[in-house]
Structure formats: C-alpha cells, structure tokens
Amino acid sequence: MKGLVIKNTGSWYTVLTDDGQLLDCKVKGNFRIKGIRSTNPVAVGDRVNVNILPSANSQQPTANSQLPTAWITEIEDRRNYIIRKSINLSKQSHILAANVDQALLVITVSRPETSTTFIDRFLASAEAYRVPVILIFNKTDLLSDDELHYQQMMIQLYETIGYECHAISAQTGEGVEALRPLLEGKITLLSGNSGVGKSTLINRLVPHANQRVADISEAHQTGTHTTTFSEMIPITGELSPSQNSQQPIANSLQSWLIDTPGIKGFGTFDMEREELTSYFREIFEFSKQCRFSDCTHTHEPGCAVLKAVEDHFIAQSRYQSYLSMLDDKDENKYREAY
C-alpha cells in the first residue's frame, strides 16, 4: 500500500495512505536509503510503501504503543528535498522535508536576529535542490525605526537578487493574507530559526492547527523549541486518526504546510566547491566574466566576482557567506551554529 509521510517524531512515522487511512508506522532496522547518510532515513513528504500488520484494526495504536500498525518497506524516488548538515553528527545529514513545491523561510531582524549567513546557506541549499524560496520577514510590529530601515535594506538586497519577500506580523495579522494565494495547491516547507514566529504564523494561516507558541528568552534574545517534530498540516481540511474515507484524502487535500523544529545552524551538506558558485545567483552571473573557468573568486587575477564585490554590485554579506561555504569541507566547523 502506498502513502504519504505526514509526521515524523524521530522513531515513529504517521503515514496517510492513498485510501485515506492514518497509520502509525516504524522503519525496520536494516532500512537504508542508498547514497544518503542521514539521521532520518525517512522524511516528512516522502512517498512510501507500507505493509499493514495482520493485527492492525480500526482502533489503531498511537506513537506511545510498543507495536506499529505497519512497517515502511520502501521509499519512492524523491523529486527534491531540503537537507542540512547534522550538528551532532558532522558526517551525516538531516533531511528537513522531501518532495516540496516551495519553502517559506521565516526571518526576524530582531528578537531574535536571523543572520544573513543563515539565510544565504538556506538559499544555497534550496538552489542546489531546485526548491523555490520565499523570504518572510516577521515581527514588523516590534521593530524600531532603525530596525525597520535595516529590514527594508535586506528586502531590497534579496529582491534585487530575485527572491520574493514579504514583511508581515504573524502576531497582529499584518500582511499574512497576502501569503494565502502563494500556498494554494502546493506543499510548502516552513523553516527558520527558533523564536522567529513559525508557530504563530501557522495558527494565523491554519486556525485548526493549534500550534503551541512560546516567548523568546529576554536574556539571550533566542527562541525556544515549541515544535519538536516535523509534521505536514493540511491547509484546506482537517485529519483525524479515525478517518477512513472512500475518497483518497492525499489527493483531495492538495495544500500542505510542513512545520519543522526551529534550527540554530544550517551546515550545508554534499556540496562540491566547484558547484557552489551556481547556488549564489548574482555571483554566478558575474562569474561568467572571470578570466579563468575554474576561478574560485578568492584571489585569482581577472576575477569578475571580486571586482563586483569591490564595486558593490555583490553585497559583502553574500560574498562572506560564499566564502564560509567554501570552507565547509572542514568537518569540525559543523559543531558550531551558522
């Protein structure tokens, strides 16, 4: 039986089958995805094959039960995914979500501050796997005049590069309605640092989601993890564990938000140095004018990228993000947050 992984709590997976059943599943210990060293071999958004256990019945067990309802036996080929370096296991990766149509990266310039390095690393990873990204600048209602000016400068920078940007307040609802048309008929990954207001935004967009929210630390201006697992939330309807529809729910509910735990760092994974230029749109355009085809844009004579940075056609922050990613072969650096 085929289905869609809509929830991952670490060792348990909730699968929505094509005939409308919700199954609490596990993965057998010898299950591996070829070629990917991942801390989560199955990700939210994956299409999978499951074998229902003979003992399964309409009173399905929950994730607290010892026995699953079904085993995940196979994962279908992914059309894309968003992947990051695992902080705790530097030689492995963590897949945030698979088979997504787009990503919303929630950013705050204050309370807490999202670094441009984090933004650029996320964007580069999304470019590598052909996932469109929309930047959502949240908490505009809390910003001072100087902070609003800085936010506008950031928006202008990323819009010039070619990224769609929206300034909103999930708390007050300002600007949120403009996001709804962007989500229709799509599977959208929602990501960002802890404390940027993802759960509040979800509650605005999907009132039945009832996501838990928490205040940020006043001492450190950092967020706390209110979301502890990844989950697909249907925008156009609700799912209940007892649902057993004759019509395939997976096809009737076409708009989804994927909520993921807040992340402090974004170490890029499995990127070759020579490929990196193409994941920074503006750097790639100027690189076509470099004297050498294998230019690293760090020291070579006749480098058009270095000249563009000097002439302020490429933002210094973007170039510094590019340089930091050039050093990503140093495994130890993933112990620290970006």
C-alpha positions in Angstrom: 0.0 0.0 0.0 1.3 3.5 -0.9 1.1 6.6 1.2 2.5 9.9 2.3 4.6 10.5 5.4 2.9 13.4 7.2 4.6 13.2 10.6 8.0 12.2 11.9 8.6 12.1 15.7 12.0 10.5 15.5 11.3 6.8 15.5 7.6 6.8 14.6 6.1 7.9 11.3 2.4 8.8 10.6 1.5 7.7 7.0 -1.6 8.9 5.2 -2.4 6.1 2.8 -3.9 6.7 -0.6 -7.2 5.2 0.5 -7.4 7.7 3.5 -6.1 5.7 6.4 -3.8 7.1 9.0 -1.2 4.6 10.1 1.4 4.7 12.9 4.5 3.2 11.3 8.0 2.2 12.0 11.0 1.5 9.8 12.8 -1.8 10.1 16.4 -1.6 11.4 18.0 -2.6 8.1 16.2 0.1 6.1 18.6 2.5 4.4 18.4 4.9 1.6 21.2 4.3 -0.9 23.8 7.1 -1.2 22.4 9.3 1.7 24.0 9.3 5.1 21.0 10.7 7.0 20.0 10.8 10.7 16.4 10.4 9.4 16.2 7.8 6.6 12.5 8.7 6.0 11.4 12.3 5.9 8.1 14.2 6.1 6.8 14.5 2.5 8.2 11.1 1.4 6.0 8.8 -0.7 6.4 5.3 0.8 5.2 1.7 0.5 3.8 0.2 3.7 2.9 -3.3 4.8 0.0 -3.3 7.3 0.4 -5.8 10.1 -2.2 -8.5 10.4 -3.1 -7.4 13.9 -4.0 -3.9 12.8 -7.6 -2.9 13.2 -9.7 0.2 13.2 -8.5 1.1 16.8 -5.1 2.0 15.6 -2.2 2.4 18.2 -0.7 5.7 18.9 3.0 6.6 19.0 3.0 5.6 22.6 2.3 2.0 21.7 5.0 -0.6 21.5 3.9 -2.1 18.2 3.3 -0.2 15.0 0.3 -0.6 12.7 2.5 -1.0 9.7 6.1 -1.2 8.5 7.6 1.2 6.0 9.2 -1.1 3.4 10.2 1.2 0.6 10.6 4.9 -0.2 9.8 6.2 -3.7 12.4 8.4 -5.5 12.4 12.0 -4.3 11.9 14.8 -6.7 13.7 17.1 -4.3 14.5 17.7 -0.6 15.9 20.3 1.7 18.9 18.9 3.6 21.3 20.3 6.2 24.4 19.1 8.0 23.7 17.4 11.2 25.2 19.4 14.1 25.7 16.5 16.4 26.9 14.1 13.7 29.1 16.1 11.4 29.5 13.4 8.7 25.8 12.9 8.4 22.8 14.9 7.2 19.3 15.7 8.3 16.6 16.0 5.7 14.1 18.7 6.7 11.4 17.6 4.2 11.1 15.9 0.8 9.0 16.5 -2.3 8.2 20.1 -1.6 6.9 22.7 -4.1 8.4 25.7 -2.3 9.8 26.9 1.1 8.9 29.8 3.2 12.0 30.9 5.2 10.8 33.0 8.2 13.3 35.7 9.2 13.4 38.3 12.0 15.8 41.1 12.1 15.4 41.3 15.9 14.0 39.2 18.8 15.9 37.1 17.7 18.1 38.2 14.9 18.4 36.0 11.8 21.9 36.2 10.4 22.5 36.8 6.7 24.8 33.8 6.8 22.0 31.5 7.9 19.7 33.0 5.2 22.3 32.5 2.4 23.1 29.0 3.5 19.4 28.0 3.4 19.0 29.7 0.0 22.1 28.0 -1.5 20.9 24.6 -0.3 17.4 25.2 -1.8 19.0 26.3 -5.1 21.0 23.1 -5.1 17.9 21.0 -5.0 15.7 23.3 -7.1 13.3 24.4 -4.3 11.9 27.9 -4.7 12.2 30.0 -1.6 10.1 33.0 -0.4 11.5 35.1 2.4 9.1 36.1 5.1 10.2 38.9 7.4 8.2 38.6 10.6 7.6 40.7 13.7 7.5 44.0 11.9 5.2 45.3 14.6 8.1 45.1 17.1 10.7 46.9 15.1 12.2 50.3 15.9 12.6 52.9 13.1 16.3 51.8 12.7 15.4 48.2 12.6 12.6 48.8 10.0 15.2 50.6 7.9 17.6 47.7 8.2 14.8 45.2 7.3 13.9 47.3 4.2 17.6 47.2 3.1 17.6 43.4 3.5 14.4 43.1 1.5 15.8 45.3 -1.2 19.0 43.1 -1.3 17.2 39.8 -1.7 14.6 41.2 -4.1 17.4 42.5 -6.3 18.9 39.0 -6.4 15.5 37.6 -7.4 13.9 36.3 -4.3 10.3 37.2 -3.4 10.0 38.9 0.0 7.1 39.7 2.3 7.1 41.8 5.5 4.4 40.6 8.0 3.4 40.4 11.6 2.1 37.0 12.4 1.0 38.3 15.8 -1.2 41.1 14.5 -2.0 39.5 11.2 -0.5 42.3 9.1 0.5 41.1 5.7 -0.5 37.5 6.4 -3.5 37.4 4.0 -1.1 38.1 1.1 0.6 34.7 1.7 -2.6 32.6 1.3 -2.6 32.6 -2.5 1.0 31.5 -2.5 0.1 28.3 -0.7 -2.8 27.1 -2.8 -2.3 23.7 -4.3 1.3 23.4 -3.0 3.3 21.6 -0.5 5.2 24.3 1.4 8.1 23.9 3.9 8.1 26.4 6.7 11.5 26.9 8.2 13.6 29.3 10.2 15.5 29.9 13.5 13.8 29.1 16.8 11.7 32.0 18.0 11.0 33.7 14.7 7.3 33.0 14.9 6.6 30.0 12.7 4.0 28.5 15.1 2.2 31.8 15.4 2.2 32.2 11.6 0.8 28.7 11.2 -2.0 29.5 13.6 -2.9 32.5 11.5 -2.9 30.6 8.3 -4.4 27.4 9.6 -6.6 28.1 12.7 -7.3 24.4 13.3 -3.6 23.6 13.7 -3.5 24.9 17.3 0.3 25.1 17.3 2.0 25.8 20.7 3.9 29.1 20.9 6.4 30.4 23.5 8.1 33.6 24.3 11.7 34.1 23.4 14.4 34.4 26.1 14.7 38.0 27.1 18.2 37.4 28.4 19.6 35.9 25.2 17.1 37.1 22.6 16.9 33.5 21.3 13.9 31.2 20.7 12.8 28.1 22.4 11.7 24.9 20.6 7.9 24.8 20.6 7.9 22.4 17.7 9.7 19.2 18.5 8.9 17.1 15.4 8.2 17.6 11.7 4.6 17.5 10.5 2.5 18.2 7.4 -0.5 20.3 8.2 -3.4 20.3 5.7 -4.4 23.9 4.9 -7.8 23.0 3.3 -9.1 20.5 5.8 -8.5 18.5 9.0 -7.4 15.0 9.6 -8.5 12.8 12.4 -7.0 9.4 13.4 -10.3 7.6 12.9 -10.8 8.9 9.4 -11.3 6.2 6.8 -12.7 7.9 3.7 -13.5 6.1 0.5 -12.0 9.0 -1.4 -8.2 9.3 -1.3 -7.6 12.1 1.1 -4.0 12.5 -0.1 -5.4 13.7 -3.4 -8.3 15.8 -2.1 -6.1 17.8 0.3 -3.6 19.4 -2.0 -2.4 22.3 0.0 0.0 21.5 2.9 2.3 23.3 5.3 5.3 21.4 6.6 6.2 22.6 10.1 9.7 21.8 11.3 11.5 22.4 14.5 13.4 25.7 14.7 17.1 25.4 13.7 20.0 27.4 15.0 22.5 26.5 12.4 22.5 25.4 8.7 25.6 23.5 7.7 25.5 22.7 4.0 25.8 19.1 3.0 27.3 17.3 0.0 28.2 20.5 -2.0 31.4 20.5 -4.0 33.5 23.7 -4.0 33.3 24.0 -7.8 29.5 23.8 -7.8 29.0 26.4 -5.1 29.1 29.5 -7.4 26.0 28.4 -9.2 24.0 28.4 -6.0 24.5 32.2 -5.5 22.6 33.7 -8.3 24.4 37.1 -8.6 27.8 35.5 -8.1 27.1 33.0 -10.8 26.2 35.8 -13.3 29.4 37.7 -12.7 31.5 34.6 -12.7 30.8 34.2 -16.4 33.1 37.1 -17.0 36.0 35.7 -15.0 39.3 35.1 -16.8 39.6 31.5 -15.6 36.8 29.0 -15.9 37.8 27.3 -12.7 38.0 30.6 -10.7 37.3 30.3 -7.0 36.7 34.0 -6.7 39.1 34.3 -3.8 42.4 35.6 -5.2 42.6 34.9 -9.0 43.6 37.7 -11.4 40.9 38.9 -13.7 38.1 37.7 -11.3 34.9 39.5 -12.2 33.3 38.5 -8.9 36.0 40.2 -6.8 35.6 43.3 -8.9 31.8 43.2 -8.5 32.2 42.9 -4.7 34.6 45.9 -4.7 32.2 47.9 -6.8 29.3 46.9 -4.6 27.4 45.0 -7.3 27.6 42.0 -5.0 26.8 42.5 -1.3 29.7 42.0 1.1 27.4 39.8 3.3 26.6 37.5 0.4 30.2 37.2 -0.6 31.2 36.4 3.0 28.5 33.7 3.1 30.0 32.2 -0.1 33.5 32.2 1.4 32.2 30.5 4.6 30.7 27.7 2.5 33.9 27.2 0.6 35.4 26.0 3.9 32.6 23.5 4.6 34.9 20.5 3.9 36.2 21.2 7.4 34.0 18.8 9.3 34.7 20.3 12.7 33.0 23.6 11.8 29.6 22.0 11.9 29.8 21.7 15.7 29.1 25.5 15.6 26.0 27.2 14.5 25.6 29.3 11.3 
